[in-house]
Amino acid sequence: MDLYDSRGGGLSVIAEEAEHQELSRESTAMETHNMAADREGRGAPNVSTFQRFSVDTNESLHFDPCENSSPSPTGAEDGQDDRDDVFKEEETEDEIIMIRNQLQGKVAEMENFAGHLEEIFLTVEDNFGRQEQHLEQHYNDVLQTLSQRYDERAAGLEEEKKNKLEELYSQLLNCGRAMDASKELIEKAQEIYRYQDKRLFLKTVMPAIQRIEEFAKDEVDLTLSTNLEFNTPLADLSDVKTMMDSINVVPAPSAPVINPQMPNSATQTSLRVCWSLFSDDTVEYYELYYRPVLEDTLADGTCAPHVSKVNVKETHCTVTDLLPNAQYELWVTATNTTGISPASEKALYMTVPSPPVIKQRECSSCPEAALIRWQSGNTDPVDSYTVELSEMAADGPESSVTESIVAVPTCQCLIQLQAGRRYLIAVRAVNIGGPSDKSEVITISTTGTLFYLLEDTAHPCLSVSEDGFTIFYGDEELPISAMALDDENTFTRCVAVLGDLIPVRGRHYWEVEVDDGTEFRIGVAYEDTERSSYLGANSTSWCMRHILSPSRHKYEFLHNGWSPDLRITVNPVRIGVALDYERDTLSFFNVNLEQHLHTFRCRFQSYVQPCFSLDNPGALTVHNGIQAPAYAFM
């Protein structure tokens, strides 16, 4: 049985026992409650049989029986007892839930511990395999060396044997030749001795005697010239001994190979780093080095960041206490009893970004969509962003279903929504390390059109309120130096400001409230409308103008400097503006009377933005995010 089976089996048993205990307690409580109810129905004495859980210091469970209660003399006391029983039952359920949560937490801790043991088991098994291969390699090397020495020694003995035999054979031939010569001389002497003729005897005996004398001068070597014993020199097995000794000496490991960063392997302050060995080296521990990558580091390394080091046993490590959305340079070395390996090649890892910050004042919406803008909050660039949205139910709680819009490349996103709903929206920043935590959640309503005033377009005489919906034109005059602005986006002649309307071709509605004594212009304009021109005096803006004269209130509906001849008898205090891209209309209404004032009919070539202008000191307030009345788009 391997570690995984034993762990899984043990955890399953624990989980089943916890479930069984919980079910048995619930069934016991229910049966006890039913028995009490039966006794009350039969008129039996009201004896409480509920039991109470208690948690000991060692977190084991035991039951304490409650004290028996006597029958209550009055109905009020009976009701009080019932309430007490209910409270006790609720307390018991709470204790059961608490104990169950504690058991679940312990099960999770045991699973994590078993997973760590499994990793250590695999590491030990891997080290054992490498050590076994190393020992087998040494064994094969020793056998090969001994075999080579045997072959060399056998070849030397064979050569020595051959030389000895050749020498003995040569000596044997010499002895044979001497014996043949001696035999020939003896036979010749016997032959001469048998001669009868004395003259012939004397004539031949002298040469024979000379030959015998010459033959006697040659000494025949009758001793063995070859030693019959073979030389037995000591074999040089020093290298074999070195190899045998090296079995206990582990070679220094080679350089590890650090792996590239895996997706979703980091958090905002930690990195999970993995590496491997492409050899059978034996390693006791690894040293992981890391340091942040800073853009302002000098070439000579004088301002190089501090290098940190971690010692680990496994081929992976989680580095903590890091900076968010920061690049880190990492390398690793392996160490055993012999020495330290060369360092691996350096790898770049990134921590998860910090949560983005949604810019509430730059977000806008309408019944069909919402435009969300945010800022990254990170010095290093991120790969993309993820926008998460969940619909809020009518009673307020958040829906359990969360939709995500992934791979958003920039710091804004246009989201298609359903009308008349409320949404909770958050943003995450994503890089190779993984997604960041969620930003602060904002609420978006699609009941009506919502936008804020763009302060960067406001004339210097205007001030915008903190909530972004009211503009003020004060009585004091600004100096000419303050009026001379180089910003091409700011109105310089008309005391006006634009609104940040969502760029969606649908229906938009907002209302404007102005005091009676204030002259104003309200309407729409293209984003690139002339900042040095009055609203309604050019072809890029459409507006309703209020002029205050001594005799009456005069209203004009201006576009390109022209207005139809209209007379409004009732001074509108609150004016509704309805922009309909589908029908190419811009309409104005007296909200209090639900009265239609005027409609511009034109084809908008591009998106327009709300515009507001004050021609004399006063205040103007924009009301948006409200539902359009039924008469606005009839």
C-alpha positions in Angstrom: 0.0 0.0 0.0 1.6 3.3 -1.0 1.4 6.6 0.8 -1.4 8.0 -1.3 -3.7 5.0 -0.6 -2.9 5.1 3.1 -3.6 8.8 3.3 -6.8 8.6 1.3 -8.0 5.6 3.3 -7.3 7.3 6.6 -9.0 10.5 5.6 -12.0 8.7 4.3 -12.4 6.8 7.5 -12.1 10.1 9.5 -14.6 11.8 7.3 -17.0 8.8 7.5 -16.7 8.7 11.3 -17.3 12.4 11.6 -20.4 12.1 9.4 -21.6 9.1 11.3 -21.2 10.8 14.6 -23.0 13.9 13.3 -25.9 11.9 11.9 -26.2 9.8 15.0 -26.3 12.9 17.2 -29.0 14.5 15.0 -31.0 11.3 15.0 -30.6 11.0 18.8 -31.8 14.5 19.2 -34.8 14.0 16.9 -35.8 10.7 18.6 -35.5 12.4 22.0 -37.6 15.3 20.9 -40.2 12.9 19.5 -40.3 10.8 22.7 -40.8 14.0 24.7 -43.6 15.0 22.4 -45.3 11.6 22.7 -45.1 11.8 26.5 -46.6 15.2 26.5 -49.4 13.9 24.3 -50.1 11.0 26.6 -50.1 13.3 29.6 -46.9 11.9 31.0 -44.8 14.0 33.3 -42.9 16.7 31.5 -39.4 15.3 31.9 -36.8 16.9 29.7 -34.6 14.3 28.0 -32.5 16.6 25.9 -28.8 16.2 26.1 -26.2 18.9 25.8 -22.9 18.8 23.9 -19.8 20.1 25.5 -16.3 20.5 24.1 -13.4 19.4 26.3 -9.9 20.8 26.2 -8.7 18.0 23.9 -11.7 18.7 21.6 -13.3 15.3 22.2 -17.1 15.1 22.5 -19.1 13.9 25.5 -22.7 14.2 26.6 -23.9 15.8 29.8 -27.5 14.9 30.7 -29.6 17.9 31.6 -31.3 18.1 35.0 -34.8 16.7 35.1 -37.4 19.4 35.4 -40.6 19.0 37.3 -44.0 19.6 35.7 -44.8 23.3 35.5 -47.9 24.3 37.5 -49.0 27.0 35.0 -49.2 27.2 31.3 -46.7 30.2 31.2 -44.1 28.0 32.8 -44.7 25.3 30.2 -44.2 27.9 27.5 -41.0 29.1 29.2 -39.8 25.5 29.3 -40.6 25.0 25.6 -38.6 28.1 24.8 -35.7 26.9 26.9 -35.8 23.6 25.0 -35.8 25.4 21.7 -32.9 27.6 22.8 -31.0 24.5 24.0 -31.7 22.8 20.7 -30.4 25.8 18.8 -27.3 25.9 21.0 -26.8 22.2 20.4 -27.1 22.7 16.6 -24.6 25.6 16.8 -22.2 23.5 18.8 -22.5 20.6 16.3 -21.8 23.1 13.4 -18.8 24.4 15.3 -17.4 20.9 16.0 -18.1 19.9 12.4 -16.1 22.9 11.2 -13.3 22.0 13.6 -13.3 18.4 12.2 -13.2 19.7 8.7 -10.3 22.0 9.6 -8.4 19.0 11.1 -9.1 16.9 8.0 -7.7 19.7 5.8 -4.6 19.9 8.0 -4.1 16.2 7.8 -4.5 16.2 4.0 -1.9 19.0 3.7 0.5 17.1 6.0 -0.1 13.8 4.1 0.6 15.7 0.8 3.9 17.0 2.3 4.8 13.5 3.4 4.0 12.2 -0.1 6.4 14.8 -1.6 9.1 13.8 0.9 8.5 10.1 0.0 8.9 10.8 -3.7 12.0 12.8 -3.0 13.6 10.0 -0.9 12.6 7.4 -3.5 14.1 9.6 -6.3 17.4 10.0 -4.3 17.5 6.2 -3.6 17.1 5.5 -7.3 19.9 7.8 -8.2 22.1 6.3 -5.5 21.3 2.8 -6.7 22.2 3.7 -10.3 25.4 5.3 -9.0 26.4 2.2 -7.1 25.6 -0.1 -10.0 27.7 2.1 -12.3 30.6 1.8 -9.8 30.1 -2.0 -9.7 30.2 -2.2 -13.5 33.3 0.0 -13.7 35.2 -2.2 -11.1 34.2 -5.4 -12.9 35.4 -4.0 -16.2 38.7 -2.9 -14.7 39.3 -6.3 -13.1 38.4 -8.1 -16.4 40.9 -5.8 -18.2 43.6 -6.7 -15.7 42.9 -10.4 -16.0 43.2 -10.2 -19.8 46.4 -8.3 -19.6 47.8 -10.8 -17.0 46.8 -13.8 -19.0 48.3 -12.4 -22.2 51.6 -11.8 -20.3 51.7 -15.4 -19.0 51.0 -16.7 -22.5 53.9 -14.7 -23.9 56.3 -15.8 -21.1 55.3 -19.5 -21.8 56.0 -19.1 -25.5 59.5 -17.6 -24.9 60.4 -20.4 -22.4 59.3 -23.1 -24.9 61.3 -21.5 -27.7 64.4 -21.3 -25.6 64.1 -25.0 -24.5 63.5 -26.1 -28.1 66.6 -24.2 -29.3 68.7 -25.8 -26.6 67.3 -29.2 -27.5 68.3 -28.7 -31.1 71.8 -27.8 -30.1 72.1 -30.9 -28.0 70.9 -33.0 -30.9 73.4 -31.6 -33.3 76.3 -32.2 -30.8 75.1 -35.8 -30.3 75.0 -36.4 -34.1 78.5 -34.9 -34.5 79.9 -37.1 -31.7 78.2 -40.2 -33.1 79.7 -39.5 -36.5 83.2 -39.1 -35.1 82.9 -42.4 -33.1 81.8 -44.3 -36.2 84.7 -42.7 -38.3 87.2 -43.7 -35.6 85.9 -47.3 -35.5 86.1 -47.4 -39.3 89.8 -46.2 -39.3 90.6 -48.7 -36.6 89.5 -51.6 -38.8 91.8 -50.6 -41.6 94.3 -53.5 -42.4 96.5 -51.3 -44.5 98.9 -49.4 -42.2 99.7 -46.8 -44.7 96.1 -46.0 -45.2 95.5 -46.0 -41.4 98.3 -43.5 -40.8 97.0 -41.4 -43.7 93.5 -41.0 -42.3 94.0 -41.2 -38.6 95.7 -37.8 -38.3 92.7 -35.8 -39.8 90.3 -37.8 -37.6 92.4 -37.0 -34.5 92.3 -33.3 -35.5 88.6 -33.4 -35.9 88.1 -35.1 -32.6 90.4 -32.5 -30.9 88.4 -29.6 -32.5 85.2 -31.2 -31.5 86.5 -31.6 -27.9 87.3 -27.9 -27.8 83.6 -27.1 -28.3 81.9 -27.3 -24.9 78.3 -28.4 -24.9 76.1 -26.5 -22.4 74.2 -29.2 -20.6 72.5 -26.8 -18.1 68.9 -25.5 -18.5 69.1 -22.0 -19.8 65.4 -21.3 -19.1 63.9 -21.0 -15.6 61.0 -23.3 -15.3 59.3 -21.0 -12.7 57.0 -18.3 -14.0 57.3 -14.8 -12.7 54.5 -13.7 -10.4 54.7 -9.9 -10.2 52.2 -8.1 -8.0 49.3 -6.8 -10.0 48.8 -3.0 -9.9 45.2 -2.7 -8.6 45.6 0.8 -7.2 43.1 2.1 -9.7 40.6 -0.6 -8.6 41.2 0.3 -5.0 40.6 4.0 -5.9 37.4 3.0 -7.6 36.3 0.9 -4.6 37.0 3.7 -2.3 35.1 6.1 -4.6 31.9 4.2 -4.0 31.7 6.0 -0.7 32.7 9.3 -2.3 29.7 11.0 -4.2 30.8 13.2 -7.1 29.8 16.8 -7.0 26.4 17.4 -8.7 26.1 19.1 -12.0 24.2 22.4 -12.5 20.5 22.1 -12.0 18.0 23.4 -14.6 15.5 25.9 -13.3 12.1 25.7 -15.0 10.3 28.6 -16.6 7.5 30.1 -14.5 4.2 28.2 -14.8 0.9 30.2 -15.1 -1.0 30.8 -11.9 2.0 29.7 -9.8 2.4 32.9 -7.8 0.5 35.2 -5.3 0.9 38.8 -4.6 3.8 38.2 -2.2 5.1 34.7 -3.1 6.5 32.6 -6.0 6.5 28.8 -6.5 9.8 27.9 -8.2 10.6 24.4 -9.6 13.8 23.0 -11.1 15.2 19.6 -12.2 18.4 17.6 -12.7 19.3 16.0 -16.0 21.7 13.6 -14.4 22.0 10.9 -11.7 23.6 13.2 -9.2 23.1 12.7 -5.5 22.0 15.9 -3.8 21.6 16.6 -0.1 20.0 20.0 -0.4 19.5 22.9 -2.9 20.2 26.6 -2.4 17.8 28.9 -4.2 19.0 32.5 -4.7 16.7 35.3 -5.7 16.7 39.1 -6.0 14.3 41.7 -7.5 15.0 43.1 -10.9 15.2 46.9 -10.7 15.2 49.2 -13.7 17.6 51.7 -12.0 20.4 49.2 -11.4 23.7 50.5 -12.7 25.8 48.5 -15.1 28.7 48.2 -12.6 26.3 46.6 -10.1 26.9 49.3 -7.4 23.2 49.6 -6.7 22.4 45.9 -7.2 19.6 44.7 -4.9 20.2 42.3 -2.0 20.4 38.6 -2.9 18.4 36.3 -0.6 18.9 32.6 -0.2 16.7 29.6 0.8 17.9 26.1 1.6 15.5 23.3 0.5 15.5 19.5 0.2 13.0 19.2 -2.6 13.2 20.4 -6.3 10.6 23.0 -5.6 10.2 25.9 -3.2 7.7 28.7 -2.4 9.5 32.0 -1.8 7.5 34.4 0.4 7.6 38.1 1.6 8.0 39.5 -2.0 6.8 42.7 -3.6 3.6 42.6 -5.7 3.8 42.7 -9.5 7.6 42.6 -9.4 10.1 40.7 -11.5 12.6 38.5 -9.6 15.8 36.9 -10.9 16.3 33.3 -9.5 19.0 30.7 -9.8 19.7 27.5 -7.9 22.7 25.3 -6.9 22.9 21.7 -5.7 25.1 20.5 -2.8 26.3 17.2 -1.5 29.1 15.9 0.7 31.7 16.4 -2.1 30.9 19.9 -3.1 28.6 22.5 -4.7 27.4 22.4 -8.3 27.7 25.3 -10.7 24.7 27.7 -10.6 21.9 27.2 -13.0 21.0 29.7 -15.6 19.0 32.6 -14.2 15.3 32.7 -14.7 12.8 35.6 -14.4 9.6 35.1 -12.3 6.8 37.6 -11.6 4.6 38.0 -8.6 0.9 38.6 -8.9 -0.1 42.3 -9.4 -1.7 44.5 -6.8 -5.5 44.9 -7.1 -6.5 47.6 -9.6 -8.3 50.7 -8.3 -11.6 51.5 -10.0 -12.0 55.2 -10.8 -15.6 55.7 -9.7 -15.8 59.3 -11.0 -14.8 58.1 -14.5 -17.3 55.2 -14.7 -20.6 55.7 -16.6 -23.6 53.6 -17.5 -26.9 53.5 -19.3 -29.8 50.9 -19.4 -27.9 48.8 -21.9 -24.3 48.9 -20.8 -21.6 50.3 -18.4 -18.2 51.7 -19.0 -15.7 50.8 -16.2 -12.4 52.6 -15.9 -9.6 51.8 -13.5 -5.9 52.4 -12.8 -3.5 49.6 -12.6 -1.7 50.5 -9.4 1.4 48.6 -10.5 4.7 50.0 -11.6 5.4 47.0 -14.0 2.9 46.4 -16.8 0.4 43.6 -16.5 -0.6 41.1 -19.2 -4.4 41.8 -19.1 -7.3 42.5 -16.8 -10.4 40.5 -15.8 -13.7 42.2 -15.0 -16.0 40.2 -12.7 -19.7 41.1 -12.4 -22.6 39.6 -10.5 -26.2 40.6 -10.5 -27.8 41.7 -7.3 -31.2 40.3 -6.4 -34.2 42.6 -5.7 -33.9 42.0 -1.9 -30.2 42.9 -1.9 -28.0 39.8 -1.6 -25.4 39.1 -4.3 -26.1 36.5 -6.9 -24.0 33.3 -6.6 -23.3 33.4 -10.4 -20.3 35.6 -11.3 -19.5 36.4 -14.9 -16.0 37.2 -16.0 -14.7 39.2 -18.9 -11.1 38.1 -19.5 -8.1 39.3 -21.5 -9.1 43.0 -21.3 -5.9 44.7 -22.7 -6.5 48.3 -21.4 -7.7 50.0 -18.2 -11.3 50.3 -19.3 -14.0 47.9 -20.4 -17.5 48.4 -22.0 -19.9 45.8 -20.6 -23.2 44.9 -22.1 -25.9 44.7 -19.4 -29.6 44.2 -18.9 -31.8 47.2 -18.2 -33.3 47.8 -14.8 -30.7 45.7 -12.9 -28.1 46.3 -10.3 -24.6 44.8 -10.6 -21.6 44.4 -8.4 -18.4 44.9 -10.4 -14.8 44.3 -9.5 -11.5 44.1 -11.5 -8.4 41.8 -11.3 -5.0 42.4 -12.9 -3.4 39.3 -14.5 0.2 38.5 -15.4 2.0 35.2 -15.9 2.0 34.6 -12.1 -1.8 34.6 -11.9 -4.7 37.0 -11.1 -4.5 39.6 -8.4 -7.0 40.0 -5.6 -10.3 41.7 -6.5 -10.4 45.5 -6.5 -12.9 47.2 -4.3 -16.4 46.4 -5.5 -18.6 49.1 -7.0 -22.3 49.0 -7.7 -23.6 49.8 -11.1 -27.3 50.4 -11.8 -28.9 50.2 -15.2 -32.0 52.0 -14.3 -31.0 55.1 -16.2 -28.0 57.0 -17.6 -25.2 57.8 -15.2 -22.3 60.1 -16.0 -20.0 62.6 -14.2 -18.8 66.0 -15.3 -15.3 66.2 -16.8 -13.3 68.6 -14.7 -10.5 68.8 -17.2 -12.9 70.4 -19.8 -14.3 73.0 -17.4 -13.8 76.7 -17.9 -11.5 78.3 -15.3 -14.4 80.2 -13.9 -16.3 77.0 -13.2 -15.9 74.8 -10.2 -17.3 71.3 -10.0 -18.7 69.8 -6.8 -17.1 66.9 -5.0 -19.8 64.5 -6.2 -19.3 65.5 -9.8 -22.9 66.6 -10.5 -23.0 70.4 -9.8 -21.1 73.3 -11.3 -20.7 76.8 -9.8 -20.0 80.1 -11.4 -18.8 82.6 -8.8 -19.1 86.4 -8.8 -15.4 87.1 -8.5 -13.5 87.8 -11.7 -10.4 85.8 -12.5 -7.2 87.5 -13.6 -6.3 87.4 -17.3 -3.2 85.3 -16.4 -5.5 82.6 -15.1 -7.6 82.7 -18.2 -4.7 82.1 -20.6 -4.6 78.3 -20.6 -2.6 76.2 -22.9 -4.8 73.1 -22.4 -6.7 72.6 -25.7 -9.3 70.5 -23.9 -10.5 73.3 -21.6 -13.3 75.8 -22.7 -11.8 79.3 -22.9 -14.6 81.5 -24.1 -17.8 79.8 -23.2 -18.1 79.1 -19.4 -18.9 75.4 -20.1 -18.1 71.9 -19.2 -18.7 68.5 -20.8 -20.1 65.3 -19.3 -18.6 61.8 -19.6 -21.5 60.1 -21.4 -21.1 56.4 -22.1 -20.4 55.8 -25.8 -23.4 53.5 -26.6 -25.8 54.1 -29.4 -29.0 53.8 -27.5 -31.3 56.0 -25.4 -30.0 58.3 -22.8 -31.9 60.6 -20.4 -30.9 63.1 -17.7 -32.3 66.1 -16.0 -30.9 69.6 -15.2 -32.0 71.9 -12.4 -31.2 75.6 -12.6 -32.3 78.6 -10.6 -34.6 81.2 -12.2 -32.1 83.9 -12.2 -29.4 81.9 -14.0 -28.7 82.1 -17.7 -27.5 78.8 -19.0 -27.0 76.6 -22.0 -27.6 72.8 -21.9 -27.5 70.2 -24.6 -25.0 67.9 -26.3 -21.7 68.4 -28.3 -19.1 66.4 -30.0 -16.0 65.7 -28.0 -13.9 67.8 -30.4 -16.2 70.8 -30.4 -14.4 74.1 -30.5 -13.4 75.2 -27.0 -13.2 78.9 -28.1 -16.8 78.9 -29.4 -20.2 79.2 -27.6 -22.4 76.2 -27.3 -25.0 76.2 -30.1 -23.1 78.7 -32.2 -21.3 76.0 -34.3 -22.2 72.8 -36.2 -20.8 70.5 -33.5 -23.2 71.4 -30.7 -26.9 71.5 -29.9 -28.3 73.3 -26.9 -31.2 75.0 -25.2 -30.4 78.5 -24.1 -32.0 80.6 -21.3 -31.7 84.3 -21.6 -33.0 86.5 -18.7 -34.5 89.8 -19.9 -36.2 92.5 -17.8 -39.6 91.6 -19.2 -39.5 87.8 -19.5 -37.5 84.6 -19.7 -36.4 83.9 -23.3 -35.5 80.4 -24.5 -33.6 79.5 -27.7 -32.8 76.1 -29.2 -29.5 76.7 -31.0 -27.5 74.7 -33.5 -25.0 76.3 -35.9 -26.1 79.7 -34.6 -29.8 79.3 -35.6 -32.9 78.9 -33.5 -36.5 78.4 -34.4 -39.0 81.0 -33.2 -40.5 79.4 -30.1 -42.2 80.9 -27.0 -42.3 79.1 -23.7 -44.9 80.5 -21.3 -44.0 78.6 -18.2 -40.5 78.9 -16.9 -39.1 75.3 -16.5 -37.3 74.7 -13.2 -36.2 71.2 -14.0 -35.4 70.3 -17.6 -35.3 66.8 -19.0 -32.9 65.9 -21.9 -33.6 62.8 -24.0 -31.0 61.7 -26.5 -32.1 58.9 -28.9 -29.4 57.6 -31.2 -31.9 55.2 -32.8 -34.2 58.0 -34.0 -31.5 60.7 -34.2 -33.3 63.1 -31.9 -32.4 65.3 -29.0 -35.5 66.4 -27.0 -36.1 68.8 -24.1 -38.9 68.6 -21.6 -40.4 70.6 -18.7 -40.2 67.8 -16.1 -42.7 69.4 -13.6 -45.4 69.7 -16.3 -44.3 66.7 -18.4 -44.3 69.2 -21.2 -42.4 68.8 -24.5 -40.3 71.9 -25.3 -38.4 71.1 -28.5 -36.7 68.3 -30.5 -33.6 68.5 -32.7 -33.7 66.0 -35.6 -30.3 65.3 -36.9 -27.9 62.5 -37.8 -25.1 62.3 -35.3 -21.9 61.3 -37.1 -20.2 60.2 -33.9 -20.9 60.0 -30.2 -21.9 63.2 -28.4 -21.4 64.3 -24.8 -23.6 66.3 -22.6 -22.6 70.0 -22.3 -23.5 72.6 -19.7 -22.7 76.3 -19.6 -23.5 79.2 -17.3 -23.7 82.7 -18.8 -23.9 84.5 -15.4 -23.0 83.6 -11.8 -25.1 80.8 -10.4 -25.3 77.0 -10.0 -26.4 74.1 -12.2 -27.1 70.6 -11.0 -27.3 67.5 -13.1 -29.6 64.6 -12.1 -28.8 61.3 -13.8 -29.0 57.7 -13.1 -32.8 58.0 -13.0 -35.3 56.1 -15.0 -36.6 58.0 -18.1 -40.3 58.9 -17.9 -42.6 57.3 -20.4 -43.2 60.5 -22.4 -39.5 61.1 -23.0 -39.2 58.6 -25.9 -42.8 58.5 -27.2 
